[in-house]
Amino acid sequence: MNPRYQVGQEVSIKPPAKQSLEARDSTLNKYAGQMGTVSDYHWISPRFGEFFYIYTIKLASGDNEIVVHEDEIEVRTSTSVKDRK
């Protein structure tokens, strides 16, 4: 399985699911809705035959980088007419 996102791709941080009470979600919540760029990714295999990707995201709002699971980001969608040109 190939990674869903590539280095250089613009993404946004998805807000955590409302029903989730996981510790990682409470940390991620302050970044929800922010835009960033994929700066790196790695795959992890917790069990033989299973693997998933994690991504390093450089946030557009500054020099911060965060590491997120693949299901915590989505392709950046442009809503402004200026961005569509």
C-alpha atoms as one frame of an Amber mdcrd trajectory, in Angstrom:
protein
   0.000   0.000   0.000   1.355   3.398  -0.981   1.205   6.502   1.210  -1.887
   8.628   0.732   0.070  11.908   0.938   3.388  12.962  -0.578   6.196  15.285
   0.565   5.310  18.850  -0.410   1.560  18.242  -0.506  -0.611  20.791   1.297
  -2.954  19.311   3.883  -5.187  20.424   6.722  -5.380  18.937  10.201  -8.734
  17.258  10.791 -10.548  17.919  14.055 -10.746  14.841  16.293 -13.995  12.882
  16.299 -16.387  14.258  18.913 -16.949  10.861  20.517 -13.221  10.143  20.894
 -11.597  10.586  24.298  -8.098   9.451  23.368  -5.160  11.416  24.760  -3.703
  12.085  21.316  -6.967  13.729  20.252  -6.818  16.298  23.037  -3.308  17.295
  21.950  -4.287  17.428  18.283  -7.356  19.562  18.968  -5.362  22.827  19.156
  -4.122  22.230  15.586  -7.507  21.335  14.073  -8.225  23.257  10.900  -4.667
  24.507  10.465  -2.952  24.138   7.119   0.478  22.675   6.589   2.797  20.883
   4.215   3.929  17.262   4.390   7.670  17.417   5.085   8.273  13.694   5.664
   6.520  10.389   6.258   7.321   6.941   7.605   5.524   3.641   7.802   5.136
   1.580  10.949   4.391  -2.127  11.172   3.025  -2.989  14.631   2.329  -6.592
  13.574   3.482  -8.749  10.697   1.470  -7.873   7.600   0.014  -4.671   9.089
   1.364  -1.208   8.526   0.302   2.405   8.513   1.834   5.773   7.733   2.634
   8.696   9.981   3.402  12.134   8.577   5.469  15.102   9.692   3.539  18.278
   8.924   5.175  21.717   8.854   2.431  24.086   9.920   1.827  27.134   7.754
   1.347  29.299  10.849   5.023  29.153  11.876   8.052  26.977  12.386   6.172
  24.232  14.246   6.075  20.667  13.006   3.744  17.968  14.266   3.544  14.238
  13.626   0.123  12.848  12.786  -1.483   9.604  11.689  -2.788   9.346   8.151
  -6.411   9.593   9.319  -5.752  12.916  11.106  -5.078  14.927   7.940  -6.839
  15.546   4.658  -5.987  17.140   1.342  -6.186  20.886   1.578  -9.314  22.148
  -0.103  -9.423  25.681  -1.364 -12.527  27.722  -0.719 -11.359  31.078  -1.990
 -11.727  32.120  -5.640  -8.162  33.478  -5.564  -6.780  30.010  -4.633  -8.632
  28.319  -7.506  -6.920  30.392 -10.231
